[in-house]
Amino acid sequence: MTFTKMTVSALALAAVSATAAAARDEIRIVGSSTVFPYTQAVAEQFSNQTGAASPIVESTGTGGGFQVFCGGVGEAHPDLTGASRAIKKSEFDLCVSNGVTDISEALIGYDGLSLVISRGNEFEWDLTLAEVYMALAAQVPVDGEWADNPYKMWNEINPDLPATAILVYGPPPTSGTRDAFVELALHEGCKELPFVSEGGFDGAWVTENCSRMRVDGPFVEAGENDNLIVQRLQSDANAMGIFGYSFLFENLDTLKDVKINGVESNLDTIASFDYPIARPLYFYVKNAHRGVIPNLQEFVEEYMSDDALDAGGYLSERGLVTLSDENRASLQDAVINAVSMAAPE
């Protein structure tokens, strides 16, 4: 990706918004439920160290976060947004159309999208991506035809699986976690089906036909609060949940992961991308708000600090899979110095 230094027009935009923006003392942050616990940890660390007002962090989902973040410049609009995927061209264009023309992108690390079940469930779960697809997709092969998903029990997918009802709690369409799950689990699982792999169907066909989660009961949209999914799994030993690895990491006493293609989700397998549902995590900062919203630059510097981001930092203690030293140094330089991202293609 190419970058350009903060422009004169962006600085002018900041000056224009200064009077209105200065009325707000707290930094405001929206976005991904997966990035939320990391940003919240930085907010707490920043407030404890500086005595400044603690940033307000809202879990809106990645898509919802971009909609709000890209709404404009000034005190009425957020300063940062977290994202469990990169910003889309349509979202970047929305930003530009509303005067948000200077944004720094921070790839803070990596995360696994874990499929999780209660430790009270004694079965040793290990699913292929094809089995995940057959359980959760809206349409699947049935007797040689592409049809609505009829399967209600795990043993209907594979007789070696338990004779229990399929019940999986997961993110809504506004979530970057949902986007990542569709791309990394549904699409790849669909490609593994003989109906698709032997039928000559290409990637465009897969995207068009294999992107919808089922809506007939076995998959339940559980909102943007992943802690609610954790609570449901703790109360129902047969239910599964889909969320970022950090929430599994924080609840390993009561929850366990479902292996995917024989690989468990942990810090090492996510870092190596051996775990098949691994993805990058981001935050985006509005450069026109730096020097206008009190303490925003200092908060960004704390987020970019070695204390937060290196392999022994406090974010890794919460489950973030960290960048290499070289990549982290490059990231820190670009984000601290308000290097503006180029428009995505």
C-alpha positions in Angstrom: 0.0 0.0 0.0 1.3 3.5 -0.8 1.1 6.4 1.7 1.3 10.2 1.5 2.1 12.6 4.3 -0.6 14.6 5.9 -1.6 17.2 3.4 -2.1 21.0 3.8 -5.8 20.5 2.9 -6.2 18.0 5.8 -4.5 20.4 8.2 -6.9 23.2 7.0 -9.8 20.9 7.5 -8.7 20.3 11.1 -8.5 24.0 11.7 -12.0 24.6 10.3 -13.4 21.9 12.7 -11.4 23.0 15.7 -13.9 25.3 17.3 -16.7 22.7 17.2 -14.5 19.7 18.0 -12.9 21.3 21.0 -16.3 21.2 22.8 -15.8 17.4 23.3 -13.3 16.3 25.9 -13.5 12.6 25.4 -12.0 10.6 22.5 -14.8 8.7 20.8 -14.2 5.3 19.3 -16.6 2.9 17.5 -16.3 -0.3 15.4 -15.6 -4.0 15.6 -16.6 -6.1 18.5 -13.4 -8.1 18.0 -11.1 -5.1 18.2 -13.2 -3.7 21.1 -11.4 -5.5 24.0 -8.0 -4.4 22.7 -9.1 -0.8 22.2 -10.8 -0.8 25.6 -7.5 -2.1 27.2 -5.6 0.8 25.6 -8.2 3.3 26.8 -7.9 2.0 30.4 -4.1 2.1 30.2 -4.1 5.6 28.7 -6.5 7.0 31.3 -4.6 5.4 34.2 -1.3 6.7 33.0 -2.3 10.2 32.1 -5.3 11.0 34.3 -7.1 12.1 31.1 -10.8 11.3 30.5 -11.2 7.7 29.5 -12.0 7.4 25.8 -15.6 6.2 25.0 -15.4 2.9 23.2 -18.6 1.5 21.5 -19.0 -1.9 20.0 -21.0 -1.2 16.8 -19.6 -3.8 14.5 -17.1 -3.1 11.7 -19.7 -2.1 9.0 -21.6 0.0 11.5 -18.4 1.6 12.7 -17.4 2.7 9.2 -20.9 4.2 8.6 -20.6 6.4 11.7 -16.9 7.1 11.3 -17.3 8.2 7.7 -20.2 10.5 8.5 -18.1 13.6 8.7 -15.5 15.7 10.5 -16.0 17.5 13.9 -17.1 16.8 17.4 -20.3 15.0 16.3 -18.3 12.2 14.6 -16.0 9.5 16.0 -12.2 9.9 16.0 -11.3 6.2 15.5 -13.0 3.0 14.4 -11.9 -0.6 14.9 -12.3 -3.1 12.1 -11.9 -6.8 11.7 -11.3 -6.4 8.0 -9.8 -3.7 5.8 -12.0 -0.7 4.8 -13.9 -1.3 1.6 -13.7 1.0 -1.4 -17.4 1.9 -0.9 -16.8 2.8 2.7 -13.7 4.9 1.8 -15.7 6.7 -0.9 -18.4 7.4 1.7 -15.7 9.0 3.9 -14.5 11.1 1.1 -18.0 12.2 0.1 -18.4 13.5 3.7 -15.1 15.3 3.9 -13.2 12.6 5.7 -10.3 12.7 3.3 -7.3 11.9 5.5 -7.2 8.6 7.4 -4.4 6.6 8.9 -4.8 2.8 8.7 -3.2 0.7 11.5 -3.0 -3.1 11.1 -2.5 -3.8 14.8 -2.1 -7.6 14.6 -4.0 -10.9 13.8 -6.8 -12.8 15.2 -8.4 -16.2 14.7 -12.1 -16.6 14.1 -12.8 -19.3 16.7 -15.7 -21.8 16.6 -16.2 -22.5 20.3 -18.2 -24.8 22.6 -18.5 -25.3 26.3 -16.0 -27.5 28.2 -19.1 -29.2 29.5 -19.4 -30.8 26.1 -17.2 -34.0 26.2 -17.0 -34.7 22.5 -13.7 -34.0 20.8 -14.9 -31.6 18.1 -12.9 -31.4 14.8 -14.8 -30.1 11.8 -13.7 -29.7 8.2 -14.6 -26.4 6.5 -16.9 -28.4 4.3 -18.8 -29.6 7.4 -19.0 -26.1 8.8 -20.5 -25.0 5.5 -23.0 -27.8 5.4 -24.1 -27.0 8.9 -24.5 -23.2 8.5 -25.0 -22.2 4.9 -28.4 -21.3 3.5 -28.1 -23.6 0.5 -26.2 -26.9 0.1 -26.1 -29.9 -2.3 -29.0 -32.3 -1.6 -29.3 -35.4 -3.8 -27.2 -33.8 -6.5 -29.2 -30.6 -6.6 -28.4 -27.1 -5.1 -31.2 -26.6 -2.5 -32.2 -25.0 0.8 -30.3 -26.5 3.7 -32.4 -29.4 5.3 -29.9 -30.5 8.0 -30.8 -30.0 11.6 -28.5 -32.5 13.4 -24.8 -32.7 13.4 -24.9 -36.5 12.6 -26.8 -35.7 9.5 -23.7 -33.9 8.2 -21.4 -36.7 9.3 -22.5 -39.9 11.1 -19.4 -39.7 13.3 -20.6 -36.4 14.8 -23.0 -36.3 17.8 -26.7 -36.7 17.4 -27.4 -33.3 18.7 -29.1 -30.3 17.1 -27.1 -27.8 15.2 -27.2 -24.5 17.2 -24.5 -21.9 16.5 -24.6 -18.3 17.7 -22.8 -15.8 15.6 -22.4 -12.2 14.4 -24.9 -10.2 12.3 -24.3 -8.9 8.8 -23.0 -5.6 10.0 -20.0 -7.3 11.7 -16.6 -7.7 10.2 -16.5 -11.0 11.9 -19.4 -12.1 9.8 -17.7 -10.9 6.6 -14.5 -12.8 7.6 -16.4 -15.9 8.4 -18.2 -15.9 5.1 -15.0 -15.4 3.2 -12.7 -17.7 5.1 -15.1 -20.4 6.2 -18.2 -20.5 4.0 -16.5 -19.8 0.7 -13.6 -22.1 1.4 -15.8 -24.8 2.8 -18.1 -24.6 -0.2 -15.1 -25.0 -2.6 -14.3 -28.3 -0.8 -17.7 -29.8 -1.6 -17.5 -32.4 -4.4 -20.6 -30.8 -5.9 -18.6 -27.6 -6.4 -15.0 -28.8 -6.8 -16.0 -31.5 -9.4 -18.8 -29.4 -11.0 -16.5 -26.8 -12.6 -17.9 -23.9 -10.6 -15.6 -20.9 -10.4 -15.0 -18.3 -7.6 -17.7 -16.0 -8.9 -20.2 -18.8 -8.6 -19.1 -19.5 -5.1 -19.3 -15.9 -4.1 -22.9 -15.6 -5.5 -24.2 -18.9 -4.2 -22.2 -19.7 -1.0 -22.3 -16.4 0.9 -25.6 -16.6 2.8 -26.0 -18.0 6.4 -29.1 -20.0 7.0 -32.1 -18.3 8.7 -34.2 -21.3 9.6 -32.9 -21.7 13.2 -29.6 -23.6 13.5 -27.7 -20.3 13.0 -28.7 -17.5 15.4 -27.6 -13.9 15.0 -26.5 -12.8 18.4 -25.7 -9.2 18.0 -22.5 -7.3 18.3 -21.8 -8.2 22.0 -19.6 -11.3 21.9 -19.9 -11.6 25.7 -23.5 -12.5 25.3 -22.5 -15.4 23.1 -20.0 -16.5 25.8 -22.8 -16.5 28.3 -25.1 -18.6 26.1 -22.4 -21.2 25.5 -21.7 -21.4 29.3 -25.4 -22.2 29.9 -25.9 -24.6 27.0 -23.2 -27.3 26.6 -24.4 -28.3 23.0 -24.4 -24.8 21.5 -21.5 -23.3 19.6 -20.4 -19.8 19.0 -18.4 -17.8 16.5 -16.2 -15.0 17.7 -12.7 -13.6 17.8 -10.0 -15.6 19.5 -9.5 -13.1 22.3 -13.0 -14.0 23.7 -12.0 -17.7 23.8 -8.6 -16.7 25.3 -10.3 -14.9 28.1 -12.7 -17.8 28.9 -10.6 -20.9 28.5 -11.7 -22.1 31.9 -15.2 -22.7 30.7 -14.9 -22.8 26.8 -12.8 -24.8 24.3 -12.3 -24.4 20.6 -13.6 -26.6 17.9 -10.6 -27.7 15.8 -10.9 -26.8 12.1 -9.3 -29.3 9.6 -7.4 -30.8 12.6 -5.9 -27.4 13.7 -6.8 -25.7 17.0 -6.9 -22.0 17.3 -4.1 -20.6 19.4 -1.5 -17.8 19.3 0.9 -19.9 17.3 -1.5 -21.4 14.7 -3.0 -18.0 14.1 0.4 -16.3 13.7 1.5 -18.9 11.2 -2.0 -18.9 9.4 -2.0 -22.7 9.9 -5.4 -22.1 11.5 -7.6 -21.7 8.4 -9.8 -18.9 9.8 -7.2 -16.3 10.7 -7.5 -12.6 9.7 -5.9 -9.2 10.3 -7.3 -6.6 12.7 -7.2 -2.8 12.1 -8.1 0.6 13.5 -8.5 3.8 11.5 -7.9 7.3 12.8 -9.3 10.5 11.5 -6.2 12.7 11.1 -8.3 16.0 10.9 -9.1 15.4 14.6 -5.5 15.2 15.7 -4.6 18.4 17.6 -8.3 19.2 17.9 -9.8 16.5 20.1 -7.8 16.7 23.4 -5.3 13.8 23.9 -6.2 12.1 20.6 -2.5 12.1 19.4 -1.3 10.9 22.8 -3.9 8.1 22.7 -2.8 7.0 19.3 0.8 7.0 20.5 -0.2 4.7 23.4 -2.0 2.3 21.0 1.2 2.2 18.9 3.6 1.8 21.9 5.8 -1.3 22.3 4.1 -1.8 25.7 0.8 -2.4 23.8 1.9 -4.1 20.6 5.0 -6.1 21.1 5.0 -9.9 21.7 5.1 -9.4 25.5 2.8 -6.4 25.5 -0.5 -6.0 27.3 -2.6 -6.6 24.2 -0.9 -10.0 23.5 -1.8 -10.9 27.1 -5.5 -10.4 26.0 -5.1 -12.7 22.9 -3.8 -10.4 20.1 -1.4 -12.1 17.8 1.3 -9.5 17.3 3.2 -8.3 14.2 6.9 -9.0 13.6 9.3 -6.4 15.1 10.0 -5.0 11.6 6.4 -4.7 10.6 5.5 -3.2 14.0 8.2 -0.5 13.7 7.0 0.4 10.2 3.4 0.6 11.5 4.3 2.8 14.5 6.2 5.3 12.3 3.3 5.6 9.8 0.5 5.9 12.3 2.2 8.2 14.9 3.2 10.5 12.1 -0.3 10.6 10.6 0.6 9.1 7.3 -2.5 9.0 5.1 -3.7 5.8 3.6 -4.3 5.5 -0.2 -7.7 4.7 -1.5 -8.4 1.0 -1.6 -8.9 -0.5 -5.1 
